[in-house]
Amino acid sequence: MKVPRHERGAALLAVLLLVAVTGAIAAAAMEKLRLSRALAANVVALDQARAYASGVEQLGLLTIDDLISRGGDKTTLAGNWNGSVRRIPFPDGSVAAVQVRDGGNCFNLNSVVEGDPRTRLARRPTGVNQFIGLMTVLQVPDSDARRIAEAAADWADSDGDPGPIGAEDAAYGTGDMPGRTGNTLFADVAEARGLIGMSPEIFARVQPWLCALPTTDLSPINVNTLLPRQAPLLAMLAPGQLGLAKAQGIIASRPAAGWDNAVDFWRAAAVSDLAIPLDAQLQVKMKTSWFALDVRVAVLDSDFREEALVDARLPPSRLAARAWRE
């Protein structure tokens, strides 16, 4: 049978169309396969990184326990452990880096309240004033510092009544992302981003100095491990009285073996003319009870980071909190 001229090539066109469709399907299948393999590789890398990090954590805990046992009644900078990085290679080419820091030399956000989170938390004036003092030393305007500190106390306290310049649920119930106050302890420093009065610029300035210890205790500042650049943490103990320059001078005058007790420290600080609250005087410590562990693990092309808080108040030390960052 003779094919009409206008129908010639239809079979070839059908074959080409079939080839094109088959090729598209094959390409889509290969792309899904590639994504599936990449996802599987990432999951394996994540699991491997967490396994390595767990091992490094245990090494860090042993290091902390050894540090505490050797230090006796005080913890000093002997051995250059505070902030130094130790690298640990693994047989498969992965590398872990662990850093041990004094985890109590910071401002404890939860110290703006006092009491038991299981029953009732109330505003703590000393903690609020220290938060204000720290922010002021860090060049945060006084009005902003007071508003943020009072908002932090209202965020954590158990009642729903805002302070004079604080903020409770009503202040957070409007806007694009309405919310409510926590009415309990801060679980992470990042929660402070949402405080009334806290701008991204202010948060970036104060974040390195903040921590969220799982206790309402005033920050246990170990004056034997304070670094010169951490003078603001000493200045906040006497807001408006102990200046940054004097705080730096006190740290610089520290004995090589550290102070033996708080009485020796305050005598050396020569601050008898300052009205430092008794609870602030007592928060000065000679021994570190909280440590921070920073763990980074490089597996394949991925880099995983873990931040852990270690409770060393009673031996053996143990993890109190852990956060993964990818």
Phi, psi and omega in degrees: 000135182274126180281129178305149183301320185286350178258357179295137180092354181297319180296318178297320179296320179296320178295316180297320178295319178297318178297318181296315180296316179298320179296320179296317179296318179296319179296317179296319179296319179294323179293317177296322178295319179297316180295321179296320179292319179295319179296316179298319179296321179294319179297317179297318180296319179296314178298319180294319180297318179294323178295315177297318182297322179298319178294319179293324176304312181298322176297319178296319178296320177296321179298317180294316179298321178294320179298317181293316182295325180284333184279339181072237184272003179212157177241124181240184179273006180304133182094356177054042183275331188287102178094352179285148184254131177247127182259136183233111178277151177242157185303330183275007179096351177290154181227136176244145176233130181235137179232130178253129180230161172288113184272000179258347179277079183193175173264119179282110181305328184283356178279358176285352176231168176220156181121194182250123181299341179280344181238290182205137176243135181230156181303135176250112182304318182297316180296318178297315181295323178292323177297317177298314181299318179297313181295324179295317177297330180274016175070026171276131180308142186303318181297319178292319181298317180294318181296318181292316182296318179292324177295324178296319179295318178292328179297319186267335184289166188275340184273172180250017181259117181289147174289180182306320177233022179273197182203126175248200189307320184301327182285338182256000185274000179242175179097185183291328181232076181296149180204195180223165177287161183286325184054030175199183183294150172293130177270336183208147180301329182301336179298333181293344177302326186272001181295142175302129180095347182274114177263162177303324181292316180293319181298319179298329181284322186263341185307315182299344184258358186258154171211166179232077178292146182282046181204156178269004181300147172299148184309122181280082184285115177272105183289349177275347180241000178297134175271155181307322181289350180265018179305327178304330180290333176279321181296330183289345180292335178225073184305128178079356181243312181265103184287167182296319181297318179293321179298319178296321179294323179296314179297320181294334182272004182298136177299154182301325181266006180082166177281147182276330182204170183293327180298315178298321180296309184293329176294317179292329181289340178054056181242027183298339180273000181261146180268077181268124181304148182300319181294330176289323177296322183283344182280351174289126184239159175255345185233137181280132180245348177231132178238154176246134177246123174249117183241130175234133181232126177255113179237125185054234180260013184251150180233120182243144182229139178233137175243125184231145176253129184248127177268112181245024181293327176230138179284148353281159179294154183211158179289131177257333180200155181210139177221133178262137174236131179248000000 
